[in-house]
Amino acid sequence: MIRHTVAFRLRHAPGSAKEAAFLEAASCLSDIPGVQHFERLRQVNVNNEFAFGFSMEFAGRDAYDGYNNHPVHTAFVAERWVPEVEAAQETDYQPL
């Protein structure tokens, strides 16, 4: 199993319609084959510079690679992520 997480900060004003639209648009990622337990998250730790996070799980490397190469994911990255995300930190975990 791989747990894929990304913490990020948007270029949009907090609470804005553009912020809400980005977070809603990200729900398309949950429909990609192999994605399990998709979550959109709001950061609550005041010591963290990132406002949001996405978390999802994959059964293994093949499912994860399929997600990364899926046209819905690549389109989301090109059309939404790159122009709207100011900074991000991506982390992928496997259980010990």
N, C-alpha and C positions, 0 to 999 in steps of 0.2 A: 504494500500500500504506500502511496505517496500523498502527502498532504501539501498542497500548493497554497501558499499565502502571499499576499502582497499588501503592504501598507502604503498609503499614498495621500498626497495633498493635491487638491484641485486648484486650478487657476481662478475658479469662480468664487464670488462672494458667499460666505457662509449663509445658509438659509435661502439662497436665491433659487429662482426657477431653473436656471441653468445647472446648478448643482443637483437639484432633484431630478432633472431630465437625464443627466449623466448616470446617476445611480439607478434610475429605472431602466435605462438602455442596457445596462450591464446584466440585467436579468436574462438576456439572450444567451449568455454563456452557460446557464444552467441547462439549456436544451441540447448542448453538444453531447453526442454519444460518449459515454465513459465518465462524465462528470457526476460525482456523487456529493451530497451534503453541501451544496453551494450556499454560501452565506455572504450577504453584504453587511458590513459591520461599521459601527461608529466608534471611534477611539474615545476613551474617557480618562485616560491617564494624562495628567497635566504635564508630565515630563516627556511626553512623546510629541515630536514635531508633526506627525502624520494625523490627519483627521479621520481617515476611513481605512477599511480593509476589506479584502475579499478572501474567502477561504473556501477550498473545495478539496475533495479527495478523489483519488484514482486507484483502481485495483492494482495497477502496476505500470511499468515503464511504457508498455505498448499503448495503454489508454492515455497516459500523460502525453506521449508523443503525438498521438492522434488528435488530442485537444489542441496542442500547440500549432499543428499544421492544418487544422480545420478551417474552412473558408469563413465561417462565422467569427471565429476567434481572430483570424488575421485581419478581417474587415473591421472588427471592433477596435483592435489596436491601431490600425491606420487612420480610421475615421473619427474615433472618439478619444482613445487613450493618448496618442501622441499630441494632438492639439490641445487637450483639456487637462492633462495631468502635469502638475508643476514639478513634483518630486515623488520618488517611490523607492521602496525597498522590497525586493522579492526574495522569498525564502521557501525552500522545498524540504520537507522532512520525511523520514521513514522511521517507523517505530523501532525502538531498540529491542 
